[in-house]
Amino acid sequence: MKIVPLSKLQEIDFAFSDISVTYRSPQWNTMGSLSGSGRTVNGFLLVDKGHCHYDWVGGNTDLSHGGLIYLAKESNKVITVTERPFSYYNINFTLTDTADGEQIIFDTNPLLISHSVSKNIFDICNSMISTTMTKSGIFKSTSYLCELFDIIIKFYTDKPKTKISPAIEYIHSNYTETIDIPYLSNLCYLSQSQFFRAFKNQTGLTPLQYQNNLRLERAKALLSDNECSIGEVSEILGFESIYYFSRFFKKHTGIPPSEYQP
């Protein structure tokens, strides 16, 4: 098994096999483990409804409708459902380099592709579900998977990269955690003053303001669905207490979370 980054996949000849797509609405709140042998195949997870928190060794992210993440063969993860109803597409496949017969993975850990994919990716997944259930659907399934990869690779490689892109991607994946400016500036190979200046120039915000915007939008979404109490929302978003969360919410919206109406 070898690693070929997703951005380099078009440079080699490869073949798909063992293609399957399922649509799942699990009833349990926690799935997976961070120890053990890990996944047996490559795959993608695409969230359709609800929200979940996705943990892997060395990283984590929150996913909601349109969130797409790559699941490497032999990788481990824990999915915690944070909002119901929750459902997702699971797209599995084996990818082989035709030149040497070795199986390919894109990374040793899960890889966040996007927080919000386009509608045509959902359409492709629905088409694949109907074709993979029949023996004669293998050719159509392969065609659909190739189409899906074309879209994903184009999206992934065309994402604009700037000096602060590593910091922005890190904040999106860890916005419930305390912001560590020295760590973020090191990620971007900038001094702290250069990092602050570049971040403000690109986003119009400080790193903390950027993080708070993500937390605020997530809080509004959780409160809108009436699935979580204010205390649960506070815990999900990483606040020290419900008091600090309520004060944060009122500061940014003008009203306490108990009175929020979307």
VENVENBEL-V366292 format. One record per residue. RES is the residue in one small letter. SS is DSSP state (H for helix, E for strand, L for the rest). OMEGA is omega as a letter, one per 30 degrees, with the letter a starting at -180 (NA if undefined). Layout:
res:ss:omega
RES:SS:OMEGA
RES:SS:OMEGA
This chain:
res:ss:omega
m:L:a
k:E:a
i:E:l
v:L:a
p:L:a
l:H:a
s:H:a
k:H:a
l:H:a
q:H:a
e:H:a
i:L:l
d:L:a
f:E:l
a:E:l
f:E:l
s:E:l
d:E:a
i:E:l
s:E:l
v:E:l
t:E:l
y:E:a
r:E:l
s:L:a
p:L:a
q:L:a
w:L:a
n:L:a
t:E:a
m:E:l
g:E:a
s:E:l
l:L:l
s:L:l
g:L:a
s:L:l
g:L:a
r:L:l
t:L:a
v:L:l
n:E:l
g:E:l
f:E:l
l:E:a
l:E:a
v:E:l
d:E:a
k:E:l
g:E:a
h:E:l
c:E:l
h:E:a
y:E:a
d:E:l
w:E:a
v:L:l
g:L:a
g:E:l
n:E:l
t:E:l
d:E:a
l:E:l
s:L:a
h:L:l
g:L:l
g:L:a
l:E:a
i:E:l
y:E:a
l:E:a
a:L:l
k:L:a
e:L:l
s:L:l
n:L:a
k:E:l
v:E:l
i:E:l
t:E:a
v:E:a
t:E:l
e:E:l
r:E:g
p:E:a
f:E:l
s:E:a
y:E:l
y:E:l
n:E:a
i:E:a
n:E:l
f:E:l
t:E:a
l:E:a
t:E:l
d:E:a
t:L:a
a:L:a
d:L:l
g:L:a
e:L:l
q:E:a
i:E:l
i:E:a
f:L:a
d:L:l
t:L:l
n:L:l
p:L:a
l:E:l
l:E:l
i:E:a
s:E:l
h:L:a
s:L:a
v:L:a
s:L:a
k:H:a
n:H:l
i:H:l
f:H:l
d:H:l
i:H:a
c:H:l
n:H:l
s:H:a
m:H:l
i:H:a
s:H:a
t:H:a
t:H:a
m:L:l
t:L:l
k:H:a
s:H:a
g:H:a
i:H:a
f:H:l
k:H:l
s:H:l
t:H:l
s:H:l
y:H:a
l:H:l
c:H:l
e:H:l
l:H:l
f:H:l
d:H:a
i:H:a
i:H:a
i:H:l
k:H:l
f:H:a
y:H:a
t:H:a
d:H:l
k:L:a
p:L:l
k:L:l
t:L:a
k:L:a
i:L:l
s:H:l
p:H:l
a:H:a
i:H:l
e:H:l
y:H:a
i:H:l
h:H:a
s:H:a
n:L:a
y:L:l
t:L:a
e:L:l
t:L:l
i:L:l
d:L:a
i:H:l
p:H:l
y:H:a
l:H:l
s:H:l
n:H:l
l:H:a
c:L:a
y:L:l
l:L:l
s:L:a
q:H:l
s:H:l
q:H:a
f:H:l
f:H:a
r:H:a
a:H:a
f:H:a
k:H:l
n:H:a
q:H:a
t:H:a
g:L:a
l:L:l
t:L:l
p:H:a
l:H:l
q:H:l
y:H:l
q:H:a
n:H:l
n:H:l
l:H:l
r:H:a
l:H:l
e:H:l
r:H:l
a:H:l
k:H:a
a:H:a
l:H:l
l:H:a
s:H:a
d:L:l
n:L:a
e:L:a
c:L:l
s:L:l
i:H:l
g:H:l
e:H:l
v:H:l
s:H:a
e:H:a
i:H:a
l:L:l
g:L:l
f:L:a
e:L:a
s:L:l
i:H:l
y:H:a
y:H:l
f:H:a
s:H:l
r:H:l
f:H:a
f:H:a
k:H:l
k:H:a
h:H:a
t:H:a
g:L:l
i:L:l
p:L:a
p:H:a
s:H:a
e:H:a
y:L:l
q:L:a
p:L:NA
